[in-house]
Amino acid sequence: MQRIDTHLHLWDTTQLDYPWRQDGAFPGLPETYLLDDAIAEAEGTETDFVVVQAEVNHANDPVEETAWLQRTADEHPSGDRIAGFIAYADLSQPDVEALLERHAQNAVFLGVRQEIWWQKPSPRPDILEEDLLANPDWRRGFGALADVNACFDLTCWHSQLGAFAAFLSEHPAIPVIVDHLGSPIANDDGALDVWLDGINALAALPNTFMKISGLSQADPRWSIDSIRPLVDQVLDAFGPERCMLGSNFPIEKLTSTYEIVWDTYRDIFSELTSEEKENLYFATAKRAYQLE
């Protein structure tokens, strides 16, 4: 079956600066992970990729990463397997409209992921020390996504889902894709109750989609049995027509293999109809990301 891996990271430390790579937060990950590496992981399958920004240095121009992905799509013999790119932008910046316009000059650009999870003090470079949902500049900048027909990939703590749903109700024209199952915490009943309330609040909005991905973030020692109840709950909330699948590679390489991730999806969804599987594997992604 055709499939779109909706959450893949590519990086090249010889081209761009990634502070989290220097911080040592993810030991064991390769220095570079390029399109050839992803194609090798998916060997023998009809897989295209939605590439998600890899947290380049926020002090630098984020359009450099988008331009790098555009060159890869244009120049690589299999560049057409890059279905699109979710770029980084700081939506709280006063010139965010101009920044988004520059991103949108690249055909691969689909939307933005600005991670909004936060903790003070921050344990690593990709976790903020500020609650962006409480920042009026960020809230204003979020609305600018509609001007360039861009979507937003939501990466946050489970405890932020409900607040984001309340905020998103003011922006019905901006598609939002919830990354990594909404960051549940397996084996914590209290946290799971908060997570499920947030999931249901987001699912009640017509412009939201769920990305089943990042399995190790929900449960670092995940198995099919441990991850299945979480997947079943988001599938019940959103329905297959609003759910999609992603590998979160190569981050998941720390705990699993590409083949195991996709075998897990195959086993969990084995009882679904052909139409439901088509939604999960590619059709929902095409709708949510407006892929041609």
Secondary structure, DSSP 4 states (H G I P E B T S, - for coil): --EEEEEE--EETTTS--HHHHHTSSTT--SEE-HHHHHHHTTTS-EEEEEE-----TTS-THHHHHHHHHHHHHSTTGGGEEEEEE---TTSTTHHHHHHHHHTSTTEEEEE----B-SS-SSTTSBSS-GGG-HHHHHHHHGGGGGT-EEEE---GGGHHHHHHHHTT-TTS-EEE-GGG---TT-HHHHHHHHHHHHHHHTSTTEEEEE--HHHH-TT--HHHHHHHHHHHHHHH-GGGEEE---BTGGGGT--HHHHHHHHHHHTTTS-HHHHHIIIIIHHHHHTT--
